[in-house]
Amino acid sequence: MFTQWVSLMAAVFGAGIEPPPTLAGAGFLTVPGERWPLTWHDEFEGDALDTSKWTIGLPWPGDDGEGRHHNTQYASYIMDDDVAVRDGALHLTTQRRDVTAANGQAYHFTEGLITTHSTFRSLFGYFEIRAALPTDAGPGTWPAFWMLADGWPPEMDVIEYWGSTNRIHQGTATAKPDGGQRWDSYHTSDVSLTGWHTFGLEWGPGYQIYHIDGHITNAIYGEHVPAVPHYLLLNSGIETARPPLPGTAFPNDFAVDYVRVYERPDVPALLNGGFESPALAPWGRWNSAAAVDYNQRSGRRALRVDGREGDDPASSAQQTVYGLQPTTTYRLAAWARVSGAAVARLGVKDHGGDETRSDGLALTDYGELSLKFTTGTNTTRATVYCWAEGPGSAFFDDVALEVCAQAH
């Protein structure tokens, strides 16, 4: 019944729909959506998998030597007939059936898995699927849309679902400098995701932002964020640790309406320049710095920093911007206003040159602050900051960073 329902819904919503050429109107992105061009996609129309885009099976040997079984975490064996395109959707099926691998190992479940390992990889961008998870199939199911580079880690999981705990995971695994792995994860077991939903990842220099239906679920910032091209994987699956129960429904499908990849605009990755997030991230805050819902220039919030007054220390906020170009001149700008006798300033450091600060601004109405800096010959980052001098407060809004020129 579940499979038939998914097929019907895919036929109604998926077949014959042209993908939008940009993400215009997508308000959850850090760069306006109309600037994100569609660079790769599959709408899963027709009646067969597009083998110019996808390959069935693992791109590594697996523990069966044939690329058909991941590892001991999986109880399912990859089979070609568990991959089907029909009614405008991809169907990755899991089945309860016995198969024997070439090495003689027996498996009691099968799954479908496809990958773009040999056909498509991307460094940065926005990645989205519209899919129906087998949430009514019961325990044991483990479908996923994930991304890998050569070697592990890194791994980026746009969506994983475990039927045994009704749990969703979105996040990234990276290598720790001293060995081992770091996971930056979002988990929830309060899942009511029946039917069709979109799952997305915006990935840029030094950051990743995960979404469900356009609502941000997980944001990761820092130099550990992967910066190498990744390929795509889609699979159904059965987990070993919490296997299916007698009542688990088989066969069941992980159905995918589309996979779309949009190219990230080539702009500096200064984020939350309008301070709309109350948590301020990825800005780091010192002392009393805060996002406030008054004295804003635009939007709902502004940054407030306080100058030193008596025994109260001054406050400030700073952000490290990754993915800059070496020997390139940038302009950092912000709008600011002050109260009391404070003076507002911008600054930049750790860019391969001398620390640079803007002139001061002491206006009670918003005025623009700006400075220019040039990155060093081997420098791809800079730390920008906002602070106040003197008694009183400074309010910052609409901080922006743009390329001026390449140095010669």
Summary of the structure (lengths in Angstrom):
residues: 408
radius of gyration: 24.6
end to end distance: 66.1
largest distance: 79.6
contacts: 1403
relative contact order: 0.14
helix: 4%
strand: 48%
